[in-house]
Amino acid sequence: MPKQIRNALTPLAVKNKPAGVHADGGGLYLKVTDGGARSWLFRYTSPATAKRRDMALGAVADLT
């Protein structure tokens, strides 16, 4: 059975979050800029260097 993510953001929460970085669970984060642009990030630890890295996944789809 798949692992259930507890902090999953709803579409309404994604639309209404203030500027900042917000956890969605499982290493996925929503980044909201001061201008209101929203994009997804995946945070992981690089096995080669043991440093935390952020991978940009793209913009949030239109929420209207």
Buried (B, 14 or more C-beta within 10 A) or exposed (E): EEEEEEEEBEEEEBEEBEEEEBEBEEEBBBBBEEEEEBBBBBBEEEEEEEEEEEEEEEEBEEEE
